[in-house]
């Protein structure tokens, strides 16, 4: 009977608890990976401003009205800053040097009325630092090529054919020697392993 162990951490940002999942703790030294379990609400723009000022000492001030704007635009601006900020994505993947943070800004069901019955209900931002993609199809232990998500292959192109790029899929490290479209030609690691479609492909340290 196999036994496994998974680790999660509870941190707090602006008083809001955030659960991060780290996976197998026995591998943390080499495979430190945290992902956000569920979206976390930060509150309004003013709540976020208070957290930035008190926690980080940034010292910003977001006005509730803007002088010189027509009343209609100031009303729309007032409705806009009442929106709620939600942390939707947080990924810290040390082995792949990959970091992601995603934030959505929700203006509620009514939103801000525009023309012709349209309304602006929110916006989302995802910031990614690092090179990463996913396997488009599964690969077995013998595969010498692999396909990544459409249009994302070029980021793995070696600048010099004599200096292949090292990538990592699950626990296996490989060397990318050639890229044609979204198909990567690789030298497999030791030992090579099977990897499912959707597995994360990233640069290895």
N, C-alpha and C positions, 0 to 999 in steps of 0.2 A: 504494500500500500504506500503510495507516494504522499509525502507531506510537503506543503508549500506554505510560504509566509509572505504576506504583503504588508507594506508600510504606508501609512498616510500621516499627514501632518496638518494640524489646525493652526492657522495664523489669523491675525486680526488686522484689518485695515479700516481706519475710520470707525472702529467699533464693530465692524461687520466681520463675522467669522468666515474664513475661507478654508475649505478642505482641499488639500493637495494630495494626490496619490503618487507614490514613489515606486510602487512595484516591489520586487524582491530586494530586501535590505542587504542580503549577503553580497549583492553586486553593486552596491552604491558607490564603492570606491572608484570603479571604472565606468559605471553606467548610471550616473546620477541624473534621474529624469523625474520631473514633477509635472503633473497636469491638473488643471482645475476640474473639480468634480461636477460642480453645478454653478450656474450664473449667480453673481452676487451683486446686489443693489448697493450703490454708493450713496444714493439720495439725489437731491437737487444740485444744480450748479453752485448755489451758495453753500451747500453742505460740503461739496467738493473743494470749493475755495477755502473754507474754514480748515479742512483737513490739510490742504497744501501749505497754508500759512502756519498752522500750529505744529504740524508734524515735520515739515521739511523746511520751514522758515523762508519760504519763497517770497512772501509779502506782496501778493497780487490782490487787486480789488476789482471785482466785476460789477459794473454799475447796473442798477435796476431799471434805469431809463437813460437814454442818450439825448443830450441837449442838441437842439437844432433839427431833430427829426420830426416830420409831420406826425400828428397824433396817431394816424392809422398805422404807421410803421413802428412807432413806439409801443403801441398796443400789441402788435405782432411780436416785437422783440420781448416784451414782458411775458407773453405766452411762451415764447421760446425758452427763456431761462428758467421756466417752471418745470421743464422736462426732467426726467429721471435718468441718471447715469448708471449703467449696468456693466459690470465686468463680465464679459461672455467667454473669453478665452485667455488662458494663461498657461504657457508651456515653457519649461526650463529643461533643455536637453543638453547636458554638458558634453557627453561623448560626441555629439554631432555639432557642437557649437551653435545650437539652434535655440532661438528665443522668440516667442510669439506673445503678443498681448492684443486682445480684441475688446473694444468698448462700444456699446450701443447707447444711443441717446433717444429715449422714448418720450414722445410728446402726448401719449395717450390716444384713445380711440378717436376723439374729436380732432386732434391735431391742430394745425394752423390753416384756416381756410384760404384757399387760393381761388383762381378763377374757374368758372364752369363746373362747380361742384367738386373740384379737386381739393385735397387737403394734404398738407405735409405732416407726416406722422412720426418721422424719426430718421436717424442716420446711424450708420455703423462704420467703425474704423478698425482695420486689422493691420497691425505693424509686425513684420517678420524680420528678424535679423539672423542671417545665416542662409545656407544653401540646402534645400531639401525638396524632395518630391516623394511620390509613391509608386510602387510597382503597378503597372497597368495590367499585367498578367502574372500568374504564378511562375516560379522557376524551380527546377529540380537541381540536384547536386552536380549534374553534368553540363548544365547550361553555360555557354560562353558568351552569350549576349542576354541582355535584359531590357525590357521596355518600360519607360517611366511615363508619368502623366503627360498628355499631349501638350506640346509647346515648352516643356520644362527640361528637355534633354540638353539644350545648348549650354546651360549653366554648369554642366559637368565636363565640358570640353577642355582637355588639357592644353595649357598654353604652349607646352613643348612636348612632342611625342616621346622624347627621351625621359620626361619626368611625369609619369602617369599620376592622376589624381587618386587619392585613397578615399574610398567610400565605405560606409558601413550599413548593412541591412541586418536587423536583429543583432546577433552576436558575431556575425561573420564580416570580416574586413576584406575588401576587394580592391584591385587596381583598375581604373578606367584607362584604357589605352587608346580608345577611339570612340567618337560619337557621330552617328549618322541620323539626323532628325532626332527622334526620341528613343533611339536604340543605342544602348551602350555596350561596347565590346569590353569584356572584363577578364582579368586574370583572377581566378577564384582563390579564396582563402584556404587555410588549412585548419580543420577540415571543412570542405564545402558542405552546405546544408540546403534544405528545401526552404523556400520562402513563399508565403501566400500573396495573392493579389491584394494590393492595398497596404503592404508592408512599407514602413517609412524608409526612404533612401536619403542618406545625408552624408556630408563630409565627415571624415574620421580624423581625430586629432593625431 
